[in-house]
Amino acid sequence: MTPQPGPLADWRYDGELRTYQSEVLAQIPASPADAAMHIVAPPGSGKTLLGLLLAVREQRRALVLAPTVTIREQWVRTARTLTTDEARVGDNATVLADLTVLTYQLLSVTGDSSPFDDLARAQWADELTAAGRTEADAETWLATIAIDNRAQYLRGIRKRAASLRRRFAQARPDLLARVLHPNALALIERIVDAGVDTIVLDECHHLLDHWAIVVAYLRARIRERGGSGLLIGLTATLPSPDDGTGFENYTGLLGDVDYEVPTPAVVKEGHLAPYRSYVRFTEPVPQEAHFIRRSEAQLHELMVQVLASPDGIAYLEAQLQPAAPVRDAEADADQHPLPPEEIARRGIDRALSDDFPLTRTCGAVLRAIAREHPLAALLDPQLFGRASTDDLLLVLSRFALTRLLPDPAARDQWRYVKGALADFGLHLTDRGIRRGRNPLEATLSTSVAKDHAAVDILRDELRSLDGERIRAVVVTDVVESGDNRGLTGDAAPGALRVFDLLASDPETAALTPVLLTAQHLRTTDADAERIARMLRVMLDTAVEIEDGFGPTRVLRVPGFGGGRLVAAVSQLVTDGRVRLLVGTRGLLGEGWDCPAVNTLIDLTSVATSVGTQQLRGRTLRLDPAWPEKVAHNWSVVCLIPPHVELDDVAELNRLHRRHDHLWGLSADDHTRVITGLGAALDAPAQALLDRIVAKDATATIAQLNEAVQSGMRSREQTLADWRVGEPYEARERDVVAVRSIRRSELVQTLPAVAAGATPSLLFSALIGGGVVGMGSGFLGWDPPLAFGIGAALGALFPASLRLGAITKAVRQRRDPAQTYRAAAQTVGQALQDAGRVPPLPEGAIEVELQRLLDGSSRLRLAFQGPARTRRMLADAVQELFGPVRTPRFLLRLPGRRSPVFLPVPTQIARRRADAEHFRDLWTQALGPCELIELQGEAGLVTLRAARAQPGRLDEAPRTTLWG
């Protein structure tokens, strides 16, 4: 019997699909066995059409869930282009159409607590009734324990909630239903009764706790009615594994990614605008600097009173000089006594092996506060470098917890340290250290200097060749922040403050700036009447201008919904009548669409993968009015200048995390597409940034901004750099960069030749000398002369056999690229033989040698293949060539002046047999080496020598390369 065509069987798309859209439809089968499709694609890549075509292919009734009303309306408009009857597409939750588009919020759960806590309590009650209690007794017992033994009650809830999070997608529908609002349950029943079988989840990264519960319940109910409950998940970016159980919920519903469309591919095909990432650095304004200076003085006072006290010094000494194990102490007693200095060095070695981070930090602090201390002279400056603010705070916290808290006599000092650390966002309790909001971090992240940086960026953009085309958006976290710490005056950080500054500057005010948030609409005084008049026409409603003073005016649109107002202001930007828009990421982030915008100034604290890519996606839409559009995306970072000893790395870490999630053209090589900060800062700028962070007083933030500007490319150059429309290869490679080298340190010619050759040379020389010596009378030669000639001739034979080794060693010595490729291949073979990675394909490891101006070279080792394999291989190679920390095994290579030590990568060093096999592979590929297991005092001495050697990695050792 021929199956009847489904409700969407006659829907059609008559346009031309993009390459990756066609690939998705071809590669992902209809009605997959796991009833889930999972697609990742950047904003502007056509996810809406793709999701609709996947749903149409199933033919069954479909429900689309979208995160905002704006996105819901986009789905409705696009869906109606696929059918001749617009009534078959709806957004009414009461009467469902063949394809209905709703927001997630309509199905949201209620209550402030986690839904998993409610489910956990319900499961606990079920367990009690299954054990013989009545339902009433079970509820009474739970209510009693929740009051009388709260800690035990919470442990029980947490244990069950964790279990439910791991398997919630398979939970019984009746259990899930217990945490849903009656209205949500009623809507879900209408959806099921309407015959919906396909659920399209737009921006599905929202599927964490609450919405994931609802979708899981809806799918379970569809399956109870005999349907498949197919899920089609679409997102621009995946949630981070750092989201913990939320990430588990997400992957539990949608599984692994079936297809990922990288942003560079969409740009290359001409469906997104080419773009560049830039950074503007700034430093705190005087009022903020005064607050930071005060914090610096407070920390110094705390150091002097606590860590520089006899008790504090004794604590540092104890951390740096742990007691030797009994067997080692007895062994030392049986031998010649060691000099006191060597005993102290071995104590430091033991401390580093026991707790490397804490020991390094304690050593750095001791060098900072007691340079004349005998131990300070033994601490290697390379390893025990400058004590950062985080170092000092960590040691203070550990000292307070281990020395002050247990001592009743130190109660007042405990309170003093506890109160002082709270000012730095560290909260000490008898359970440990809890990090809170650091006032220093808050001061930097919301600095007034960032507002001024936005003005400077816009001035520079306006003075560029394409200045007349600039359409910019400045995005902040909030309208107004309640955190005004470190500032003077009444202006709180946020969109209102930055808008006031932009409206006061003549150059930026000429852009007709508008502030638009959920509750605010403002313009400059000069533009207020004109903007109000245009909005009255567009919205066909009254727009009032409030009286006021200063450069800005408030516009009121009474009783008017936000969606149409946002659309109207966006149209003004598109028409060029407004060229600068200021708002928050809540309104101008995900779902906001204004293709004319080509410049983003990001003043937010967003660093997550989801938030970062959603914001950057706002500028990448193609602009019909400017076919050659190129987007500029700016981050603004506030740094404490080098002449202030206090430091805070939160801003810099946020900058790194942002760019770790983003593809962009390399700032050093404009033909490469990479991830990481190298897409925003070239090598000279990154080196200058490192000097500023290291408190090099000769480096300034002004110099850093000059370096950034000197490396900027025009929009025309960036358009050419992207080579839009040219063929490309869509592949990703993890790259490890080895810093400048002139020749290979990993292969030494003489040891490679001598290995195994000495005995054979001696034997052959003796034989040759003896034979010729015995024939000296017949030849008429002097016997000693004959013996010498014979020995030389005899040695030539084994030497000729070593000719291959000699040639190989010389070639590798002169060709670092070949040597490092062989080293990486050896690591890959060892990982493969240990069962850590599958067999590597041919050409999985590529090496590029880059000649530098000073005559040295930089090597880039690129690894391709499945994501997990290439990352594990790159991690291992990075560990092999990185600084020595706490390895289990070392490779000892013969060197010209001293041996070279390399740490055996952790994934290989887990088993002794794997480490020994790695040594054998290395010997075959690169020459002789010795495997050293770091045990006992001898191992600590060897480890000390290894740590004294610098690492071989570049300053920016790791990135990902596309294409």
ZAMARGU-4260 file (C-alpha; in steps of 0.2 Angstrom, whole numbers, plus 5000, padded with zeros to 4 digits):
<rodrens>
0) 5000/5000/5000 | 5007/5017/4995 | 5009/5029/5009 | 4999/5044/5009 | 5008/5060/5006
5) 5011/5071/5022 | 5005/5088/5025 | 5021/5096/5019 | 5023/5085/5003 | 5018/5099/4991
10) 5030/5112/4998 | 5043/5118/4986 | 5059/5129/4985 | 5063/5135/4968 | 5079/5145/4972
15) 5097/5139/4971 | 5104/5131/4986 | 5121/5135/4993 | 5135/5122/4992 | 5134/5118/5010
20) 5115/5118/5011 | 5115/5105/4997 | 5128/5095/5006 | 5118/5094/5022 | 5103/5088/5013
25) 5113/5075/5004 | 5124/5069/5019 | 5111/5069/5033 | 5098/5055/5029 | 5079/5058/5031
30) 5072/5050/5047 | 5088/5046/5055 | 5089/5031/5067 | 5092/5042/5082 | 5078/5054/5077
35) 5089/5069/5078 | 5098/5080/5066 | 5111/5092/5073 | 5118/5106/5062 | 5130/5121/5067
40) 5131/5135/5055 | 5135/5154/5057 | 5122/5168/5057 | 5118/5173/5040 | 5122/5156/5032
45) 5104/5151/5028 | 5100/5140/5043 | 5081/5145/5043 | 5079/5139/5025 | 5089/5124/5028
50) 5079/5119/5044 | 5063/5121/5034 | 5069/5110/5019 | 5074/5097/5032 | 5057/5097/5040
55) 5048/5098/5023 | 5058/5082/5017 | 5050/5073/5032 | 5033/5079/5025 | 5025/5077/5043
60) 5017/5092/5053 | 5031/5102/5061 | 5033/5114/5075 | 5047/5127/5075 | 5053/5134/5092
65) 5063/5150/5092 | 5071/5160/5106 | 5063/5177/5102 | 5048/5185/5093 | 5059/5193/5080
70) 5067/5176/5075 | 5049/5168/5076 | 5043/5181/5063 | 5058/5177/5051 | 5054/5159/5051
75) 5035/5163/5047 | 5041/5174/5033 | 5053/5161/5025 | 5041/5147/5027 | 5027/5156/5018
80) 5038/5157/5003 | 5038/5138/5001 | 5019/5136/5000 | 5005/5144/4990 | 4994/5144/5005
85) 5000/5156/5018 | 4987/5149/5030 | 4997/5133/5032 | 5010/5143/5041 | 5005/5150/5058
90) 5011/5157/5075 | 4995/5154/5085 | 4997/5142/5100 | 4979/5139/5100 | 4976/5133/5082
95) 4991/5124/5075 | 4994/5125/5057 | 5004/5112/5046 | 5020/5122/5051 | 5018/5132/5067
100) 5032/5143/5074 | 5032/5147/5093 | 5044/5154/5105 | 5052/5143/5118 | 5045/5154/5132
105) 5027/5148/5128 | 5033/5131/5134 | 5044/5137/5149 | 5043/5129/5166 | 5039/5138/5182
110) 5047/5141/5199 | 5064/5148/5204 | 5072/5132/5209 | 5080/5120/5196 | 5067/5108/5188
115) 5079/5094/5192 | 5078/5098/5211 | 5059/5096/5209 | 5061/5080/5199 | 5074/5073/5212
120) 5062/5076/5226 | 5048/5067/5217 | 5060/5053/5213 | 5065/5052/5231 | 5046/5051/5236
125) 5044/5037/5224 | 5058/5027/5231 | 5051/5029/5248 | 5034/5023/5243 | 5042/5008/5233
130) 5050/5004/5250 | 5033/5002/5259 | 5028/5020/5265 | 5012/5028/5260 | 5013/5043/5249
135) 5008/5054/5264 | 5021/5046/5275 | 5035/5049/5262 | 5030/5067/5260 | 5030/5070/5279
140) 5047/5062/5281 | 5055/5072/5267 | 5047/5088/5274 | 5054/5084/5292 | 5072/5079/5286
145) 5072/5095/5275 | 5071/5105/5291 | 5079/5094/5305 | 5094/5089/5294 | 5095/5101/5280
150) 5113/5096/5275 | 5108/5077/5273 | 5092/5082/5263 | 5102/5093/5251 | 5115/5079/5248
155) 5100/5067/5244 | 5093/5080/5232 | 5110/5084/5223 | 5114/5065/5221 | 5097/5062/5213
160) 5097/5078/5203 | 5114/5074/5196 | 5108/5057/5190 | 5093/5064/5182 | 5103/5077/5173
165) 5113/5063/5165 | 5098/5053/5159 | 5084/5066/5159 | 5080/5063/5140 | 5075/5045/5144
170) 5065/5050/5159 | 5046/5044/5160 | 5034/5058/5153 | 5024/5057/5169 | 5040/5061/5179
175) 5044/5076/5168 | 5026/5082/5169 | 5027/5085/5187 | 5038/5101/5185 | 5029/5109/5170
180) 5015/5122/5172 | 4998/5117/5168 | 4997/5129/5154 | 5013/5122/5146 | 5006/5104/5148
185) 4989/5109/5140 | 4999/5117/5125 | 5010/5101/5123 | 4994/5091/5123 | 4987/5102/5109
190) 5003/5100/5099 | 5003/5081/5101 | 4984/5080/5096 | 4988/5091/5081 | 4999/5077/5074
195) 5015/5086/5075 | 5030/5074/5073 | 5045/5085/5068 | 5052/5098/5080 | 5064/5111/5073
200) 5074/5119/5087 | 5082/5136/5081 | 5097/5142/5091 | 5096/5126/5100 | 5111/5131/5111
205) 5097/5137/5123 | 5092/5119/5127 | 5100/5119/5144 | 5090/5115/5160 | 5073/5122/5158
210) 5069/5122/5139 | 5078/5105/5138 | 5065/5098/5150 | 5051/5104/5140 | 5058/5097/5123
215) 5061/5081/5131 | 5044/5079/5138 | 5036/5085/5121 | 5046/5072/5112 | 5041/5058/5124
220) 5023/5062/5122 | 5024/5062/5103 | 5033/5045/5104 | 5019/5038/5116 | 5007/5042/5102
225) 5017/5032/5090 | 5027/5046/5082 | 5046/5048/5080 | 5048/5065/5088 | 5061/5070/5076
230) 5072/5084/5082 | 5081/5096/5070 | 5093/5106/5080 | 5101/5122/5072 | 5113/5134/5080
235) 5127/5146/5076 | 5138/5139/5090 | 5138/5125/5102 | 5137/5127/5121 | 5153/5125/5130
240) 5157/5109/5140 | 5161/5121/5154 | 5142/5122/5156 | 5143/5105/5164 | 5126/5097/5166
245) 5118/5109/5155 | 5130/5104/5141 | 5125/5085/5145 | 5107/5090/5143 | 5110/5097/5126
250) 5120/5083/5119 | 5108/5070/5127 | 5094/5077/5116 | 5104/5081/5100 | 5119/5070/5101
255) 5135/5074/5091 | 5135/5087/5077 | 5130/5080/5060 | 5136/5094/5050 | 5146/5110/5054
260) 5147/5125/5042 | 5163/5135/5046 | 5161/5154/5045 | 5176/5155/5032 | 5167/5144/5020
265) 5151/5155/5020 | 5162/5170/5017 | 5172/5161/5003 | 5156/5157/4994 | 5150/5175/4995
270) 5135/5173/5007 | 5143/5182/5022 | 5153/5198/5022 | 5172/5197/5024 | 5178/5204/5040
275) 5193/5208/5052 | 5195/5207/5070 | 5204/5222/5079 | 5208/5227/5097 | 5209/5244/5105
280) 5218/5244/5122 | 5216/5257/5135 | 5220/5261/5153 | 5210/5267/5168 | 5206/5285/5169
285) 5213/5295/5184 | 5198/5292/5196 | 5199/5273/5192 | 5218/5273/5193 | 5217/5281/5211
290) 5206/5266/5216 | 5218/5254/5209 | 5233/5263/5217 | 5224/5262/5234 | 5221/5243/5231
295) 5240/5241/5227 | 5244/5250/5243 | 5232/5239/5253 | 5240/5223/5246 | 5257/5229/5250
300) 5252/5233/5267 | 5244/5215/5269 | 5260/5207/5262 | 5271/5217/5275 | 5260/5213/5289
305) 5256/5195/5285 | 5268/5186/5273 | 5284/5196/5278 | 5281/5193/5296 | 5291/5179/5305
310) 5275/5167/5304 | 5273/5171/5285 | 5291/5168/5281 | 5291/5152/5291 | 5276/5146/5280
315) 5285/5150/5264 | 5300/5141/5270 | 5289/5126/5275 | 5281/5125/5257 | 5298/5127/5249
320) 5307/5114/5260 | 5296/5099/5263 | 5303/5085/5273 | 5313/5071/5264 | 5305/5054/5263
325) 5312/5043/5276 | 5321/5031/5264 | 5329/5045/5255 | 5335/5053/5271 | 5342/5036/5277
330) 5351/5034/5260 | 5359/5051/5261 | 5365/5048/5279 | 5374/5032/5273 | 5383/5043/5259
335) 5394/5058/5261 | 5385/5073/5269 | 5378/5085/5256 | 5382/5104/5256 | 5368/5114/5264
340) 5365/5123/5248 | 5362/5106/5239 | 5351/5100/5253 | 5341/5116/5251 | 5340/5114/5232
345) 5334/5096/5233 | 5320/5102/5245 | 5314/5114/5232 | 5315/5100/5219 | 5304/5090/5231
350) 5292/5104/5233 | 5290/5107/5215 | 5286/5088/5212 | 5273/5088/5226 | 5264/5104/5221
355) 5271/5113/5206 | 5259/5128/5205 | 5259/5132/5224 | 5278/5130/5225 | 5281/5141/5210
360) 5270/5154/5218 | 5278/5153/5235 | 5295/5155/5228 | 5290/5170/5217 | 5282/5178/5233
365) 5298/5175/5243 | 5309/5183/5230 | 5297/5198/5231 | 5296/5201/5249 | 5313/5194/5256
370) 5326/5195/5242 | 5340/5193/5255 | 5333/5176/5261 | 5345/5162/5258 | 5332/5152/5249
375) 5329/5166/5237 | 5346/5165/5230 | 5343/5147/5225 | 5326/5151/5215 | 5329/5151/5197
380) 5322/5168/5190 | 5315/5160/5175 | 5304/5148/5185 | 5301/5159/5200 | 5298/5175/5191
385) 5288/5190/5195 | 5274/5187/5209 | 5258/5192/5201 | 5243/5199/5211 | 5235/5182/5209
390) 5251/5174/5216 | 5250/5185/5231 | 5232/5182/5235 | 5233/5163/5233 | 5248/5162/5245
395) 5239/5174/5257 | 5223/5163/5256 | 5233/5147/5259 | 5242/5154/5274 | 5227/5160/5282
400) 5218/5143/5280 | 5233/5133/5286 | 5241/5144/5299 | 5229/5156/5305 | 5212/5148/5305
405) 5217/5133/5316 | 5226/5144/5329 | 5214/5152/5342 | 5228/5165/5346 | 5228/5171/5328
410) 5209/5174/5328 | 5211/5193/5325 | 5224/5191/5311 | 5212/5179/5303 | 5198/5192/5303
415) 5210/5205/5296 | 5216/5194/5282 | 5198/5188/5278 | 5192/5206/5277 | 5206/5212/5267
420) 5205/5197/5254 | 5186/5201/5252 | 5191/5217/5245 | 5199/5207/5231 | 5184/5196/5228
425) 5191/5181/5238 | 5180/5175/5252 | 5188/5164/5265 | 5178/5152/5275 | 5182/5137/5286
430) 5179/5126/5270 | 5191/5135/5259 | 5192/5149/5246 | 5177/5155/5236 | 5180/5168/5222
435) 5168/5182/5220 | 5167/5197/5209 | 5184/5206/5210 | 5182/5225/5212 | 5198/5227/5201
440) 5190/5216/5187 | 5174/5226/5188 | 5183/5243/5188 | 5193/5237/5172 | 5178/5229/5163
445) 5167/5244/5165 | 5180/5258/5164 | 5176/5275/5157 | 5191/5273/5147 | 5182/5260/5136
450) 5169/5273/5132 | 5182/5285/5126 | 5190/5271/5116 | 5174/5269/5107 | 5174/5287/5102
455) 5192/5285/5096 | 5188/5269/5086 | 5174/5278/5077 | 5185/5293/5073 | 5198/5282/5065
460) 5184/5273/5055 | 5177/5289/5049 | 5194/5295/5043 | 5197/5279/5033 | 5194/5278/5014
465) 5177/5270/5017 | 5172/5283/5031 | 5156/5288/5022 | 5149/5270/5022 | 5152/5267/5041
470) 5136/5260/5050 | 5142/5256/5068 | 5134/5248/5083 | 5141/5249/5101 | 5135/5235/5112
475) 5136/5235/5131 | 5131/5222/5144 | 5117/5233/5152 | 5108/5249/5151 | 5115/5255/5168
480) 5126/5245/5180 | 5124/5246/5199 | 5143/5243/5201 | 5151/5261/5202 | 5166/5256/5212
485) 5182/5265/5208 | 5173/5279/5200 | 5167/5297/5205 | 5152/5306/5198 | 5135/5300/5195
490) 5136/5291/5179 | 5135/5272/5181 | 5143/5261/5168 | 5132/5255/5153 | 5124/5260/5137
495) 5117/5277/5144 | 5135/5283/5149 | 5143/5278/5133 | 5129/5286/5123 | 5130/5302/5132
500) 5149/5303/5128 | 5146/5299/5110 | 5132/5312/5109 | 5144/5325/5116 | 5158/5322/5104
505) 5156/5332/5088 | 5163/5319/5076 | 5152/5305/5083 | 5137/5316/5085 | 5138/5319/5067
510) 5133/5300/5064 | 5115/5304/5071 | 5117/5292/5085 | 5102/5283/5093 | 5101/5274/5109
515) 5089/5259/5109 | 5086/5247/5123 | 5070/5238/5129 | 5065/5253/5140 | 5075/5268/5132
520) 5075/5277/5116 | 5087/5292/5115 | 5094/5304/5102 | 5105/5319/5102 | 5096/5336/5105
525) 5100/5341/5087 | 5092/5325/5079 | 5077/5323/5091 | 5064/5331/5081 | 5070/5324/5064
530) 5071/5306/5071 | 5054/5308/5080 | 5046/5314/5064 | 5053/5299/5054 | 5047/5286/5067
535) 5029/5294/5067 | 5028/5291/5049 | 5035/5273/5050 | 5025/5267/5065 | 5010/5278/5062
540) 5009/5282/5080 | 5013/5297/5091 | 5032/5299/5096 | 5035/5312/5110 | 5051/5322/5114
545) 5054/5325/5133 | 5060/5341/5138 | 5078/5341/5145 | 5095/5348/5146 | 5112/5343/5139
550) 5116/5335/5122 | 5103/5321/5123 | 5084/5319/5122 | 5072/5305/5127 | 5059/5299/5115
555) 5043/5291/5120 | 5032/5279/5110 | 5018/5276/5121 | 5010/5258/5121 | 5021/5253/5107
560) 5029/5235/5106 | 5047/5233/5105 | 5048/5222/5090 | 5042/5235/5078 | 5052/5249/5086
565) 5068/5239/5084 | 5063/5236/5066 | 5060/5254/5062 | 5076/5260/5070 | 5085/5246/5060
570) 5077/5253/5044 | 5084/5270/5048 | 5101/5263/5050 | 5099/5253/5033 | 5094/5270/5025
575) 5109/5279/5032 | 5098/5291/5041 | 5105/5284/5057 | 5124/5279/5056 | 5127/5274/5075
580) 5117/5263/5086 | 5120/5260/5104 | 5112/5246/5114 | 5113/5231/5125 | 5117/5213/5119
585) 5100/5208/5125 | 5092/5218/5112 | 5106/5219/5098 | 5113/5202/5100 | 5105/5186/5095
590) 5091/5188/5082 | 5094/5206/5078 | 5096/5208/5059 | 5102/5224/5051 | 5113/5220/5036
595) 5119/5238/5034 | 5129/5237/5050 | 5148/5235/5046 | 5157/5240/5062 | 5154/5232/5079
600) 5162/5240/5095 | 5160/5227/5108 | 5160/5234/5126 | 5153/5219/5134 | 5161/5206/5146
605) 5155/5192/5135 | 5168/5178/5132 | 5158/5162/5129 | 5157/5154/5112 | 5139/5157/5111
610) 5139/5175/5116 | 5154/5179/5106 | 5149/5172/5089 | 5131/5179/5091 | 5138/5197/5093
615) 5150/5195/5079 | 5137/5188/5068 | 5128/5205/5068 | 5140/5213/5056 | 5142/5198/5044
620) 5126/5200/5034 | 5128/5205/5016 | 5122/5223/5012 | 5113/5225/4996 | 5118/5243/4996
625) 5136/5239/4997 | 5141/5223/4988 | 5160/5225/4993 | 5155/5227/5012 | 5169/5222/5024
630) 5165/5221/5043 | 5176/5227/5057 | 5174/5219/5074 | 5182/5228/5088 | 5186/5222/5106
635) 5190/5235/5119 | 5202/5230/5133 | 5207/5240/5148 | 5224/5235/5156 | 5233/5241/5171
640) 5249/5250/5165 | 5266/5243/5168 | 5271/5256/5181 | 5258/5249/5193 | 5263/5233/5201
645) 5245/5227/5204 | 5239/5217/5189 | 5222/5208/5184 | 5222/5196/5170 | 5203/5195/5168
650) 5202/5207/5154 | 5216/5198/5145 | 5209/5181/5148 | 5192/5187/5141 | 5201/5193/5125
655) 5210/5176/5123 | 5194/5166/5126 | 5184/5177/5113 | 5196/5174/5099 | 5198/5156/5103
660) 5180/5154/5097 | 5182/5165/5081 | 5189/5162/5064 | 5198/5176/5056 | 5212/5181/5044
665) 5229/5180/5052 | 5237/5197/5056 | 5254/5190/5051 | 5249/5181/5036 | 5234/5188/5027
670) 5232/5172/5017 | 5228/5161/5032 | 5212/5159/5042 | 5215/5154/5060 | 5208/5155/5077
675) 5216/5164/5092 | 5223/5181/5096 | 5234/5180/5081 | 5219/5185/5070 | 5218/5202/5079
680) 5236/5205/5084 | 5252/5202/5073 | 5268/5195/5081 | 5275/5213/5086 | 5259/5218/5094
685) 5258/5202/5104 | 5276/5204/5110 | 5272/5221/5115 | 5257/5216/5125 | 5267/5202/5133
690) 5279/5215/5139 | 5265/5226/5146 | 5258/5211/5156 | 5275/5207/5162 | 5277/5225/5169
695) 5291/5230/5157 | 5291/5249/5161 | 5298/5253/5144 | 5282/5247/5135 | 5266/5258/5135
700) 5248/5255/5130 | 5250/5270/5118 | 5264/5260/5109 | 5253/5245/5108 | 5239/5254/5100
705) 5251/5262/5088 | 5257/5244/5084 | 5239/5238/5081 | 5236/5253/5069 | 5251/5251/5059
710) 5246/5233/5055 | 5228/5237/5050 | 5222/5233/5033 | 5210/5244/5023 | 5193/5236/5019
715) 5198/5235/5001 | 5214/5225/5006 | 5204/5213/5017 | 5191/5210/5003 | 5206/5204/4992
720) 5214/5194/5006 | 5198/5183/5008 | 5198/5179/4989 | 5179/5177/4989 | 5173/5165/4975
725) 5190/5156/4973 | 5191/5137/4976 | 5195/5132/4994 | 5198/5116/5004 | 5187/5115/5019
730) 5198/5107/5032 | 5204/5111/5049 | 5222/5108/5056 | 5229/5111/5074 | 5245/5120/5073
735) 5260/5120/5086 | 5273/5133/5083 | 5291/5131/5088 | 5300/5147/5091 | 5315/5154/5082
740) 5329/5142/5079 | 5344/5142/5068 | 5348/5123/5068 | 5341/5108/5076 | 5345/5104/5094
745) 5337/5087/5093 | 5350/5079/5083 | 5369/5080/5086 | 5380/5073/5072 | 5395/5066/5082
750) 5384/5056/5095 | 5373/5050/5081 | 5389/5043/5071 | 5397/5037/5087 | 5382/5027/5093
755) 5386/5009/5092 | 5402/5012/5081 | 5416/5013/5094 | 5418/4994/5097 | 5417/4990/5079
760) 5430/5004/5075 | 5442/4998/5088 | 5440/4979/5083 | 5443/4983/5064 | 5458/4994/5068
765) 5466/4981/5078 | 5463/4967/5065 | 5470/4979/5051 | 5485/4984/5061 | 5489/4966/5065
770) 5488/4960/5048 | 5498/4974/5040 | 5510/4973/5054 | 5514/4955/5051 | 5517/4958/5033
775) 5529/4973/5037 | 5545/4963/5034 | 5539/4957/5017 | 5534/4975/5013 | 5550/4982/5020
780) 5540/4994/5031 | 5545/4999/5049 | 5533/4989/5060 | 5525/5003/5070 | 5522/5012/5053
785) 5514/4997/5046 | 5503/4994/5061 | 5497/5012/5060 | 5493/5011/5041 | 5484/4994/5044
790) 5474/5001/5058 | 5468/5016/5048 | 5463/5005/5033 | 5454/4993/5045 | 5444/5007/5053
795) 5438/5013/5036 | 5427/4998/5034 | 5415/5001/5049 | 5416/5019/5045 | 5409/5016/5028
800) 5395/5006/5036 | 5390/5021/5046 | 5390/5033/5031 | 5371/5032/5030 | 5370/5038/5049
805) 5382/5051/5046 | 5373/5058/5031 | 5356/5057/5039 | 5362/5066/5055 | 5370/5080/5045
810) 5355/5082/5034 | 5344/5083/5050 | 5355/5094/5059 | 5354/5107/5044 | 5336/5104/5041
815) 5326/5108/5057 | 5309/5105/5048 | 5314/5087/5044 | 5319/5084/5062 | 5304/5091/5070
820) 5293/5082/5057 | 5301/5066/5062 | 5299/5070/5081 | 5280/5074/5078 | 5278/5058/5068
825) 5287/5048/5082 | 5274/5055/5094 | 5260/5050/5083 | 5267/5033/5081 | 5269/5031/5099
830) 5251/5037/5103 | 5244/5025/5089 | 5254/5010/5096 | 5248/5014/5114 | 5230/5014/5107
835) 5227/5032/5111 | 5223/5037/5093 | 5218/5028/5077 | 5231/5026/5063 | 5236/5043/5055
840) 5233/5046/5037 | 5246/5049/5025 | 5251/5068/5026 | 5243/5070/5043 | 5258/5080/5049
845) 5264/5095/5039 | 5279/5106/5043 | 5281/5124/5037 | 5298/5133/5039 | 5296/5152/5040
850) 5312/5162/5038 | 5313/5177/5049 | 5322/5194/5047 | 5336/5190/5059 | 5341/5174/5050
855) 5333/5162/5061 | 5317/5152/5058 | 5300/5148/5065 | 5292/5131/5062 | 5274/5127/5061
860) 5268/5109/5064 | 5251/5107/5057 | 5240/5091/5062 | 5225/5086/5052 | 5212/5072/5054
865) 5197/5069/5065 | 5196/5083/5079 | 5200/5072/5094 | 5215/5064/5085 | 5223/5080/5079
870) 5220/5089/5096 | 5228/5075/5106 | 5243/5074/5094 | 5245/5093/5095 | 5243/5093/5114
875) 5257/5079/5115 | 5269/5088/5103 | 5266/5105/5113 | 5270/5096/5129 | 5286/5088/5122
880) 5293/5105/5116 | 5286/5115/5130 | 5294/5120/5147 | 5297/5105/5159 | 5285/5105/5173
885) 5281/5088/5182 | 5284/5074/5169 | 5285/5056/5174 | 5299/5052/5161 | 5312/5063/5152
890) 5321/5059/5136 | 5339/5063/5138 | 5347/5068/5121 | 5366/5070/5119 | 5371/5088/5116
895) 5386/5098/5110 | 5389/5106/5127 | 5376/5098/5139 | 5362/5086/5137 | 5345/5091/5130
900) 5330/5085/5140 | 5312/5083/5133 | 5297/5078/5144 | 5288/5062/5138 | 5270/5067/5134
905) 5258/5062/5148 | 5247/5052/5136 | 5263/5041/5132 | 5270/5041/5149 | 5255/5033/5158
910) 5263/5016/5155 | 5281/5012/5157 | 5281/5000/5142 | 5273/5014/5131 | 5287/5026/5137
915) 5301/5013/5133 | 5293/5011/5115 | 5293/5029/5112 | 5312/5029/5117 | 5315/5015/5104
920) 5305/5024/5091 | 5315/5040/5094 | 5331/5031/5093 | 5326/5024/5076 | 5320/5040/5069
925) 5331/5053/5076 | 5346/5045/5085 | 5352/5039/5102 | 5342/5045/5118 | 5340/5039/5136
930) 5324/5037/5145 | 5324/5043/5163 | 5311/5039/5175 | 5311/5053/5188 | 5312/5044/5205
935) 5320/5048/5221 | 5333/5062/5224 | 5343/5058/5208 | 5327/5061/5198 | 5324/5077/5207
940) 5342/5083/5202 | 5339/5078/5184 | 5322/5087/5184 | 5330/5103/5191 | 5342/5103/5176
945) 5328/5100/5164 | 5318/5114/5171 | 5333/5126/5169 | 5332/5123/5150 | 5320/5135/5140
950) 5306/5128/5131 | 5306/5128/5112 | 5288/5134/5109 | 5284/5150/5100 | 5276/5165/5111
955) 5259/5160/5103 | 5262/5141/5101 | 5244/5135/5097 | 5231/5139/5085 | 5219/5131/5073
960) 5221/5133/5054 | 5207/5132/5041 | 5208/5129/5023
</rodrens>
